[in-house]
Structure formats: structure tokens, C-alpha cells
Amino acid sequence: MNNKTTKELVAEMSKLHQEINKNNLYISEEEKKAQIIFMRCNAVIMNLITEQHCNIRGIELSLFYFFHQLFVKQCELDDAENTPIEIVYPAASAIMANIAKNMPAVGKDNNFNQMADIISRLSEELPDYSLPENCQIPPEEVQIINETIMHFINHAIRDELHPVLVRNALLYHWFRVSTLVAKSPEEIFQRIEQNWGDVIQLFDDAYYEFVESET
């Protein structure tokens, strides 16, 4: 009988992800900086889940909120800064789901099967976030999550890492966490991850068009 905790499963997932990507070559300066940002963002989320025991749904919403704020500022869509998350979040989810559907199918090798197994076990450990009572997050916990992610953003920008790279890291980790919250099949996320360069452009274009239409 498997009785691993959420903390152990998240750590196992992160370790396997690092193992899968350990041979990736980051040649250009931009690629190296992007990897730094992704690693920092992953560490922040790991800490929030495993050490501070924060609600994963709260982490998901915070990641998306800060992504949206960076996006509208960098795209000069200032009128959309206060668009309710209840409007932009479902649109972003639908855009990403449509992109995933049109990406090539992923090869289901041993790494994929291991990751899918970890994600399946992790999903069993997580609450059912379709139930309202599981989405009620104490204000003090929301503050911890928001301050932690804001610190990550400010630190990255202070280190002169490009804000677009920060935005992309938030987008990536939002989608990773959102698939956990929704208990989505791992293949959906893998289609996005394995085509990340194309996904960023497709998502940005579609999201810009949507946000602009709402202003």
C-alpha cells in the first residue's frame, strides 16, 4: 500500500522532472536566464506546498494573478489591470486547453509513465477543489502566498532578469499547478511542456486578443 504524503510526492515529481531535463543544453544567455527563473519559481512553489503547507488552489490563483498583472503591463493593456479574475481565468484555461489539444501527441516512454503515476497518486492526495469548502483559503495564507510570489518576482527583476522570462515562468507553473488542481490527465500538461516555445507565442497572441476585447 502506497502511503506517501503530498510533500513526498511533490518532491518526487520535482526530482523526476530534473532528471528528465538534466541533459538539456542551454546555450544562449536568454536560455540560461530562463532556466534560472524556472528553477527559482519551482523552488518557491515547492516551499509553499511542502514547508508552508499552503493550499494548492491558492497558489494556482496567485500564480495566475501575477502572470496577468505582468502581461497587461508589458503589453500596455493598462485598462485590463483590474479585469476580474473570474473573467480572465476561465478564458486563459480555455486557451491553454485548446492549444494542448492541437499539439502533437507525446511519446509515452518510461519517464512519461513514471511522471503520470506520480501525478495520479498526487491527485488522489489533493482535495476535490470543485467543492466550495476546499477553496476557502484563510486570508493570512493568501497573504503568505502572495508575498512569497511577489518576492520571487521582485528578486528576479532586481537581478536584471527580463520581466518576460518571469512572466513565462509564472505561466508555465500556473498551468502545471492548475492541472494538479483539476486532476487533468498528465498528457495534457506534457503536450504543453514538450512544445513550450510554440505554446508561449500561441498563448500570448490569443490571450492578448481576449484581454483587449474585454477593455
C-alpha positions in Angstrom: 0.0 0.0 0.0 1.4 3.4 -1.0 1.1 5.9 1.8 3.4 8.7 0.6 2.5 12.2 1.7 1.7 15.1 -0.6 5.1 16.6 0.4 6.9 13.4 -0.6 5.0 13.1 -3.9 5.7 16.7 -4.9 9.4 16.2 -4.1 9.4 13.0 -6.2 7.8 14.8 -9.1 10.3 17.7 -9.0 13.2 15.2 -8.8 12.0 13.2 -11.8 11.5 16.4 -13.8 15.1 17.5 -13.1 16.3 14.0 -14.1 14.4 14.1 -17.4 15.8 17.5 -18.2 19.3 17.2 -16.9 20.8 16.8 -20.4 19.1 19.8 -21.9 21.6 22.3 -23.3 21.0 26.0 -22.5 23.3 27.7 -25.0 22.2 31.3 -25.3 22.2 33.7 -22.5 18.4 34.0 -22.7 18.0 30.3 -22.4 20.3 30.2 -19.4 18.4 33.0 -17.7 15.1 31.4 -18.5 16.4 28.2 -16.8 17.4 30.2 -13.7 14.0 31.8 -13.5 12.2 28.4 -13.9 14.3 26.8 -11.2 13.7 29.7 -8.8 9.9 29.6 -9.4 9.8 25.9 -8.9 11.7 26.2 -5.6 9.2 28.9 -4.4 6.2 26.7 -5.2 7.9 23.6 -3.6 8.4 25.6 -0.4 4.9 26.9 -0.3 3.5 23.4 -0.7 5.9 21.3 1.3 7.2 23.6 4.0 4.5 26.2 4.5 1.6 23.8 3.7 -0.3 26.3 1.6 -3.5 25.5 -0.2 -2.5 24.5 -3.8 -5.6 26.2 -5.2 -4.4 29.4 -3.6 -1.0 29.0 -5.1 -2.6 28.4 -8.5 -4.7 31.6 -8.3 -1.8 33.7 -7.1 0.5 32.5 -9.9 -2.2 33.4 -12.5 -2.9 36.8 -10.9 0.7 37.9 -11.0 1.1 36.5 -14.6 -1.9 38.5 -15.7 -0.6 41.7 -14.0 2.8 41.4 -15.7 1.2 40.5 -19.0 -1.1 43.6 -19.2 1.7 45.9 -18.1 4.2 44.6 -20.6 1.6 44.6 -23.4 0.4 48.1 -22.5 -3.1 46.9 -21.7 -3.4 49.1 -18.6 -7.2 49.2 -18.8 -7.3 45.4 -18.2 -5.3 45.6 -15.0 -8.4 45.4 -12.9 -10.4 43.0 -15.0 -11.9 40.5 -12.6 -10.0 37.2 -12.3 -13.4 35.5 -12.7 -13.4 36.7 -16.3 -9.8 36.3 -17.4 -9.0 33.0 -15.6 -11.6 30.8 -17.4 -10.5 32.3 -20.8 -6.8 31.6 -20.1 -7.7 28.0 -19.1 -9.8 27.5 -22.3 -7.0 29.0 -24.5 -4.4 26.7 -22.9 -6.7 23.6 -23.3 -7.3 24.4 -26.9 -3.5 24.8 -27.6 -2.8 21.5 -25.8 -5.5 19.7 -27.9 -3.8 20.9 -31.1 -0.2 20.0 -30.1 1.3 16.7 -31.2 0.7 13.6 -29.1 3.5 12.8 -26.7 5.6 9.7 -26.7 4.7 7.6 -23.6 8.1 6.3 -22.6 9.3 5.2 -19.2 9.7 8.8 -18.0 6.2 9.7 -19.1 4.8 6.7 -17.3 6.7 7.4 -14.1 5.5 11.0 -14.1 1.9 10.1 -14.9 2.0 7.6 -12.0 3.3 10.3 -9.6 0.7 12.8 -10.8 -2.1 10.2 -10.4 -1.0 9.5 -6.8 -0.6 13.2 -6.0 -4.1 13.9 -7.4 -5.5 11.3 -5.0 -3.9 13.1 -2.1 -5.3 16.5 -3.1 -8.8 17.7 -2.0 -11.6 18.0 -4.6 -11.4 21.6 -5.5 -14.7 21.5 -7.3 -16.2 21.6 -3.8 -16.5 25.2 -2.5 -15.4 24.3 1.1 -12.0 23.2 -0.3 -11.5 26.6 -2.0 -11.9 28.6 1.2 -8.4 29.9 2.0 -7.7 31.9 5.2 -6.7 35.5 4.5 -3.4 35.0 6.3 -2.5 32.1 4.0 -3.4 34.2 0.9 -1.1 36.9 2.2 1.8 34.4 2.7 1.4 33.0 -0.9 1.1 36.5 -2.5 4.0 37.9 -0.6 6.2 34.9 -1.4 5.5 35.1 -5.1 5.8 38.8 -5.2 9.3 38.5 -3.5 10.3 36.0 -6.3 9.2 38.5 -9.0 11.0 41.4 -7.4 14.1 39.5 -6.7 14.3 38.3 -10.4 13.8 41.8 -11.8 16.3 43.2 -9.3 18.8 40.7 -10.7 18.1 42.1 -14.2 16.3 39.0 -15.4 13.9 40.1 -18.1 10.3 40.5 -17.0 9.0 38.5 -19.9 11.0 35.5 -18.7 9.5 36.0 -15.3 6.0 36.1 -16.9 6.7 32.9 -18.8 7.8 31.1 -15.7 4.6 32.2 -13.9 2.5 31.0 -16.9 4.3 27.6 -17.0 4.0 26.9 -13.3 0.4 28.2 -13.2 -0.5 25.6 -15.8 1.4 22.9 -14.0 -0.4 23.6 -10.8 -3.7 24.0 -12.5 -3.5 20.5 -14.0 -3.0 19.2 -10.5 -5.9 21.1 -9.1 -8.2 20.0 -11.9 -6.8 16.4 -11.7 -6.2 16.5 -15.5 -4.5 13.7 -17.4 -0.8 14.1 -17.5 -0.7 14.0 -21.3 -2.4 17.4 -21.4 0.5 19.0 -19.5 3.2 17.1 -21.4 1.8 18.3 -24.7 2.3 21.9 -23.4 5.7 21.3 -21.8 7.2 19.5 -24.8 6.1 22.3 -27.2 6.7 25.2 -24.8 8.4 27.5 -27.3 5.4 27.4 -29.6 2.9 27.4 -26.8 4.2 30.7 -25.4 3.6 32.5 -28.7 0.2 30.9 -29.3 -1.0 31.7 -25.8 0.3 35.3 -25.8 -1.4 36.1 -29.1 -4.8 34.5 -28.1 -4.7 36.0 -24.6 -3.8 39.4 -25.8 -6.8 39.3 -28.2 -9.1 38.2 -25.5 -7.9 40.8 -22.9 -8.0 43.6 -25.4 -11.6 42.7 -26.3 -12.6 43.0 -22.6 -11.3 46.5 -22.2 
